[in-house]
Amino acid sequence: MAQTKSGKIYKSSLAKRNMLKFASNKLALVGLFIILFFTLCAIFAPLFTSYDPSYVDPKVRLLPMSSEHLLGTDNAGRDTFTRLLYGGRISIAVGLSAALGAALIGCTLGSIAGYYGGRFDSFIIYVGEIFTTFPQIMLVLILVGLSGRSLANLILIFCFTGWMGTARLVRSRVLSLKTEPFVESCVANGISGFSIMFKHILPNTLGPVIVSITMQTAGFVLAEAALSFLGMGVPTAIPTWGNVINAASSFHIFQNYPNLWMAPGIVISLFVLGVNFFGDGLRDVFDATE
Amino acid sequence: MEKDYILQVKNLETRFKIGKKTVHAVNDVSFNLRRGTTLGVVGESGCGKSVTALSIMQLLPKAAHIEGGQVLYTPSPEQTLNLTDFKRNSKELRSIRGKDIAMIFQDSLSSLDPVYSIGWQIMENLRMHEKLSKKEAKEKIIRMLGELGIPSPEDRFKSYPFEFSGGMKQRVMIAIGMICNPNILIADEPTTALDVTIQAQILALIKQMQQEHGTSVILITHNMGIVAEICDEVAVMYMGRVVEFGSLLQIFENPHHPYTKALLKSVPVLGMGKDTELESIEGTTPDASTVFKGCEFEPRCPFAMKKCTEEHPMVCEIEEGHEVRCWLYEEKCKDDRR
């Protein structure tokens, strides 16, 4: 309790300390910068380009890079640079919302399983086990096939197939947290089980959950790109990073117009790398043992 | 006379089921808590003190259950509730916990939720049991923190548990317990995790709170010194039974049960002779799952008789309000109560 001369208590803020810790990690800062850069570019896309990402112009098919079309045009005469900028909106949104949705499901199921235990616990663990048995991409492909291609479907399917990791993480944290004395004293103060679970125990697990959300965002961005490239993801009319690569799916274009697949490839890789650096930085911040 | 008791525990039996074994943690425990007084429950580790306290509010772990007995809570002369009638986490019981009967735990260092400010946590308890606006609640909490000797309570209201020392955290725990002005405060070894100087402060605070708010206190401890300092009545427990119950004077000046006598002799007293040796009790506490036919203390008792191995001793009231569970006083017994 450091007391300043004026007699006011100096407040050591946890947030401030964590921010300093994060800022001292150069890679994490680079990651944050990359994320911010791509996100801002996507949000303010109209400022950087005057083209319409979906406008098909057969007269300017497969143009090389030039000052007019910075990254050239694709098979349908759409400006690749514009499509990349606008594509970022959907790709990042899909990745983030799917990761948040999966975390929401995972947190809810994980904390209920951990807190109440018993049959519900084993049920959730078994279901999670069954889900993890399938390779995620297979499961997603099957579900896309069953439900049809649409943006909403894709996000829902990602949520539905990606909650197991978070659920396990939260469950194991809850199992150890519920034996903490503060939970006991909550019970002794007459706080209901529901409140204890969601108001007291769950917030204590959020550190690692936030880290897993960032990591999953990266994973889902990649998954979206892969699916869209295969023509199984977001409908081709909507520009996403995956759909931009999809424009280079024929071998002829792949061989002769590397700008069409290299540019989106680099963008995706950089973004995912940035998110992973950022996630690693967060992990260090939340890891109390460091 | 009966009306004067705020809490009566009658023949309480609590059992733990561990695999196929049953541990008789609390056996036939009875005691009464007078309104506005402090009852000390003493005994060595594992003798069932804490389990008794947890049984009162049914805060027991899943493996434990109350087999029999009653816990009668009398908030007002017209109303008596039997707390063992309620289900473990029922609404009725939850509304009593924290509001009517509050509890302070031993481990103050981790009894606060690390992610919320202490003001938030006291507020949660206060506003759950009493209808107050946020502003009124905050004022009340700041006043309480001030009463408990926490410096600049307005600033500390927003502090997080990691910014507090152990003694300060225990003060916050007392604040959480006392904020709803409970009728009974159960303090389960409230000073065990603290050093001696802080111990004295915390005990003084509990005493002060009791005098200001008229709370009845059950203090669980293994420290005879603490008992002598703040208790009005004492229950001595051994192996899940109350072996002797009486006022502070009766227990300290005129102990009857061989266990109480031995316990008092094993405590160092200031001013005792340099060469006086502290006595220890022969033998060790038997395993908690052992079932005795006779008296639990018999294997270690210097006065053991044949009868002690054969039959459970009955409770004798040798003086007004002084009860002993021992065969030695069979004849002195005024009237057989059981």
Chai-1 contact restraints between the chains, C-beta under 6 A:
chainA,res_idxA,chainB,res_idxB,connection_type,confidence,min_distance_angstrom,max_distance_angstrom,comment,restraint_id
A,I9,B,S152,contact,1.0,0.0,6.0,A-B,restraint_1
A,I9,B,D155,contact,1.0,0.0,6.0,A-B,restraint_2
A,E180,B,S110,contact,1.0,0.0,6.0,A-B,restraint_3
A,P181,B,F105,contact,1.0,0.0,6.0,A-B,restraint_4
A,P181,B,D107,contact,1.0,0.0,6.0,A-B,restraint_5
A,P181,B,S110,contact,1.0,0.0,6.0,A-B,restraint_6
A,P181,B,S111,contact,1.0,0.0,6.0,A-B,restraint_7
A,F182,B,S111,contact,1.0,0.0,6.0,A-B,restraint_8
A,F182,B,L112,contact,1.0,0.0,6.0,A-B,restraint_9
A,F182,B,D113,contact,1.0,0.0,6.0,A-B,restraint_10
A,S185,B,F105,contact,1.0,0.0,6.0,A-B,restraint_11
A,S185,B,S111,contact,1.0,0.0,6.0,A-B,restraint_12
A,V187,B,L59,contact,1.0,0.0,6.0,A-B,restraint_13
A,A188,B,L59,contact,1.0,0.0,6.0,A-B,restraint_14
A,A188,B,R97,contact,1.0,0.0,6.0,A-B,restraint_15
A,A188,B,M103,contact,1.0,0.0,6.0,A-B,restraint_16
A,N189,B,G98,contact,1.0,0.0,6.0,A-B,restraint_17
A,N189,B,N125,contact,1.0,0.0,6.0,A-B,restraint_18
A,G190,B,R94,contact,1.0,0.0,6.0,A-B,restraint_19
A,G190,B,R97,contact,1.0,0.0,6.0,A-B,restraint_20
A,G190,B,G98,contact,1.0,0.0,6.0,A-B,restraint_21
A,H200,B,D113,contact,1.0,0.0,6.0,A-B,restraint_22
A,P203,B,V115,contact,1.0,0.0,6.0,A-B,restraint_23
A,N204,B,V115,contact,1.0,0.0,6.0,A-B,restraint_24
